Amino acid sequence: MKTLSILFSIASFTFAHPKPTKPLSWTLTPTNSTQQFRGLSPVDEKVLWVSGTSGTILRTTNSGRTWVDVSPQFVSENASDFQFRDIQAFSKKNAVALSIGEGNLSRIYKTDNG
């Protein structure tokens, strides 16, 4: 019975995820940043936000041809302490980002003028 269950799982995965009929193509989209990215939120085909290490948030409004640093300004704190692990964008100006860390480093930031 266990063997039948395993075979059924393999068969369902194969049929549920068929190979594409032609090779997929990927395009590298340079951001000119040295930070590591953890979060990604597309709004539409032109607007995309990414979040990552050292308090970094970038946004493109032209499908990735250029990126703008829209990171929060950390006036009295070290930006490298903040690790943005998630971002949810709603438009080219509105987004929320989640920073993780111990104590006060865990925060949620919101922008309405991105």
C-alpha positions as CSV (number, residue, x, y, z in Angstrom):
1,M,0.0,0.0,0.0
2,K,2.9,2.4,0.8
3,T,4.4,1.7,-2.6
4,L,1.1,2.5,-4.3
5,S,0.9,5.7,-2.4
6,I,4.4,6.8,-3.5
7,L,3.7,5.9,-7.1
8,F,0.5,7.9,-7.0
9,S,2.4,10.9,-5.6
10,I,5.0,10.7,-8.3
11,A,2.4,10.4,-11.0
12,S,0.3,13.3,-9.8
13,F,3.4,15.5,-9.6
14,T,4.4,14.6,-13.1
15,F,1.0,15.4,-14.5
16,A,0.4,18.5,-12.4
17,H,3.8,20.0,-13.4
18,P,4.4,19.2,-17.1
19,K,7.6,20.4,-18.7
20,P,7.2,23.5,-20.8
21,T,6.9,23.0,-24.6
22,K,9.7,25.4,-25.2
23,P,12.7,26.5,-23.1
24,L,12.0,29.2,-20.5
25,S,14.0,32.4,-20.9
26,W,15.4,34.5,-18.1
27,T,16.8,38.0,-18.2
28,L,19.2,39.3,-15.5
29,T,18.0,42.6,-14.1
30,P,20.9,44.4,-12.5
31,T,20.0,46.6,-9.5
32,N,23.5,48.1,-9.0
33,S,23.3,47.2,-5.3
34,T,25.6,44.9,-3.3
35,Q,22.9,44.0,-0.8
36,Q,21.2,40.6,-0.6
37,F,17.5,40.6,-1.4
38,R,14.9,38.7,0.6
39,G,11.6,40.3,-0.4
40,L,10.0,40.8,-3.8
41,S,6.6,42.4,-4.6
42,P,5.5,43.1,-8.2
43,V,2.6,45.6,-8.6
44,D,2.3,45.3,-12.3
45,E,4.5,44.7,-15.4
46,K,6.4,47.9,-14.7
47,V,6.4,48.5,-10.9
48,L,8.4,46.1,-8.7
49,W,9.8,46.5,-5.1
50,V,12.6,44.5,-3.5
51,S,13.8,44.5,0.1
52,G,16.9,43.1,1.7
53,T,19.9,43.5,4.0
54,S,21.2,46.7,5.5
55,G,17.8,48.3,5.5
56,T,17.7,48.3,1.7
57,I,14.5,48.8,-0.3
58,L,14.6,49.4,-4.0
59,R,11.8,50.2,-6.5
60,T,11.6,50.2,-10.3
61,T,8.9,51.8,-12.3
62,N,10.2,50.7,-15.7
63,S,10.3,46.9,-15.6
64,G,13.8,46.8,-14.0
65,R,15.7,49.0,-16.4
66,T,16.6,51.4,-13.5
67,W,16.2,51.1,-9.7
68,V,15.7,53.8,-7.1
69,D,16.8,53.4,-3.5
70,V,13.6,54.2,-1.5
71,S,15.0,52.8,1.8
72,P,13.8,54.3,5.1
73,Q,16.1,57.0,6.6
74,F,17.5,55.7,9.9
75,V,18.5,59.0,11.6
76,S,19.9,57.7,14.9
77,E,20.3,54.1,14.0
78,N,22.7,51.9,12.0
79,A,21.0,50.9,8.7
80,S,23.1,47.7,8.5
81,D,21.2,46.4,11.6
82,F,18.0,46.2,9.7
83,Q,17.1,43.2,7.6
84,F,14.0,43.6,5.5
85,R,12.7,40.1,4.9
86,D,9.4,40.8,3.3
87,I,7.7,43.6,1.4
88,Q,4.2,44.0,0.1
89,A,3.6,46.8,-2.5
90,F,0.2,48.1,-3.5
91,S,1.3,50.8,-6.0
92,K,4.3,52.7,-7.1
93,K,4.0,54.9,-4.0
94,N,2.5,52.5,-1.3
95,A,4.2,49.6,0.4
96,V,4.8,48.0,3.7
97,A,8.1,46.3,4.7
98,L,8.9,43.9,7.5
99,S,12.3,44.1,9.3
100,I,13.3,41.1,11.5
101,G,15.7,41.0,14.4
102,E,15.8,40.9,18.2
103,G,13.8,43.4,20.2
104,N,13.4,46.8,18.5
105,L,14.9,45.5,15.2
106,S,11.6,43.8,14.4
107,R,9.5,46.5,12.8
108,I,7.0,47.2,10.1
109,Y,7.5,50.2,8.0
110,K,4.8,51.8,5.7
111,T,5.2,54.3,3.0
112,D,2.6,56.3,1.1
113,N,5.0,58.4,-0.9
114,G,7.6,55.6,-1.9
